[in-house]
Amino acid sequence: MSKATHSLPRTIAAHAVLIAYTVIALFPVVVIIINSMKSRNAIFRTPLSPPTPETFDLVGYTTVLAQGDFFLYFQNSFIVTVASLFFVLLFGAMAAFALAEYRFKGNTLMGLYLALGIMIPIRLGTVAILQLMVASGLVNTLTALILVYTAQGLPLCVFILSEFMKQVSDDLKNAGRIDGLSEYRIFFRLVLPLVRPAMATVAVFTMIPIWNDLWFPLILAPSEATKTVTLGAQLFIGQYVTNWNAVLAALSLAILPVLVLYLIFSRQLIRGITSGAVK
Amino acid sequence: MASVDFVNVKKSFGSHPVIKGVDVEIADGEFVILVGPSGCGKSTLLRMLAGLENISAGEIRIGDKVVNRLAPKERDIAMVFQNYALYPHMTVAENMAFSLKLKGASKAEIETRVKPAAEILGLTPLLDRYPRQLSGGQRQRVAMGRAIVRDPQVFLFDEPLSNLDAKLRVAMRAEIKELHQRLKTTTVYVTHDQIEAMTMADKIVVMHDGIVEQIGAPLELYDQPANLFVAGFIGSPAMNMIKGRLDPENASRFIALDGTVLPVGKPVEAAKGKDLIYGLRPESMRLDGSGIPITVVVIEPTGSETQMMAKLAGVDVACVFHERVAARPGDIINVAIDTRSTHLFDAESGRRL
């Protein structure tokens, strides 16, 4: 393997593929960001050129920030994402630990049942979920969103983490038991620190769809007080006229918090992805 | 310190029995080794003593207390695992102090227990390191230190040397034995390596297929194996087994299948003419010009001794000579058999006569 990386044509080919992929992946993001800093005419005339002194215009950002409620939207998105993430990781890790650690009847069946949610999109149940939220008086609350997103994130979390927890040495857990740790403390003090990279991986995979979701905020919590960023950005998309400056500026701003969260997890994430492969 | 008793202990996983009724008495301060091939139930038995596996039937006592239903931490034991099982996110000192900290010991008390333990094991310069910064042997010592610090009634070792290389294993073997002589704590040690068992134990329990085949001091097992399994398991190279029968006229003559006559040390009159198996230790043959002819197949000089594979009475036998042998493959040499260390086994039951 190390020989292959030393050959120059192979190195060039590998880099070419990776660079091409990076360009494709980053293209929409870059377009959004450069256009968010241009005047309306410039956006339509030369959508792919970066802002020049003539076309540079922050009107989009001023519109968004002047809208006032945008900070509230950010706050809502942030609360929903972080709370959902917390519950997904906590309950998911607990369920995964039980599945990985204890022998009981129907263990495999239970694992399959918990993983089923990966294959069935939660949106199929939207109508029932809405009825449920109406009945329990949770419409237009962040709690409704947190509950739905927790349910949405759990299957993947349980599935990935139970695999990782099976790899934690049994002897280590037994050493803890002999030393007098309770099952809860074995979980929190021995197992969780060891599967931290896997937790970060799950966190990133869980976080991004929640942050970007438009569907459930639109249906379950469209009120002014509970709007999320993605829903708030729709404000500028009108039936006849769309304020593209403001939409693009709002989207650019929406990237920031998720980028911060990603950077926090990313160090762990890379270890998580490579931990099984490199040994 | 305490004695340990297994009384008719049984264990099954589902309908599959793995321990089929084990009785072992371990005296206070004894170093007992459970040995057997893999899958014989020795590790399961140790884990049952530790409280990590349920007991299906029978009774396990530590001291006078029946521990069947006690959680591991209430049994006052300490265990050393095959892959060390050190807490990876704690330093050596923290690893050793952890169980005391959980019990709520004061800082000063922890200090007074960890320090001498580290001293004994030569871990003092390593106390601030993390397990990943240690070599295999050092990790094993930390695992032992963690056990010592607890000052338990019983030490349990689960194949602690299997992950070490051969040279280190010999060194650690001596270290563990010396540690036991110093602390005199009752110790139960599991291994599949009969050399470890022979060199370290006060008493060996040979297990096979969920039952105890024989219990005894190392040399007792070597000199008087109860049956074919123990005879074949203890000793390296293994005992040679030659099929045949006892001469119907003369109980001190064993006739192998090809008619070769082998001498019998302790004639058993009652077994005259019966089908038996003749057990011959590799080292109980010596070169003797007027002895039984054997054909050399492979010769392996190791310096201090000469190991040889040879044909005796039509079967392959291993021989160990303490002198150098100048023979080549295919040569025929004559050996005399030391009849004090030959055994006769019943061909059907496998018992030693």
Boltz contact constraints between the chains, C-beta under 6 A:
constraints:
  - contact:
      token1: [A, 171]
      token2: [B, 81]
      max_distance: 6.0
  - contact:
      token1: [A, 171]
      token2: [B, 83]
      max_distance: 6.0
  - contact:
      token1: [A, 171]
      token2: [B, 85]
      max_distance: 6.0
  - contact:
      token1: [A, 172]
      token2: [B, 85]
      max_distance: 6.0
  - contact:
      token1: [A, 174]
      token2: [B, 52]
      max_distance: 6.0
  - contact:
      token1: [A, 175]
      token2: [B, 85]
      max_distance: 6.0
  - contact:
      token1: [A, 177]
      token2: [B, 72]
      max_distance: 6.0
  - contact:
      token1: [A, 178]
      token2: [B, 72]
      max_distance: 6.0
  - contact:
      token1: [A, 178]
      token2: [B, 79]
      max_distance: 6.0
  - contact:
      token1: [A, 179]
      token2: [B, 98]
      max_distance: 6.0
  - contact:
      token1: [A, 179]
      token2: [B, 99]
      max_distance: 6.0
  - contact:
      token1: [A, 180]
      token2: [B, 73]
      max_distance: 6.0
  - contact:
      token1: [A, 180]
      token2: [B, 102]
      max_distance: 6.0
  - contact:
      token1: [A, 193]
      token2: [B, 89]
      max_distance: 6.0
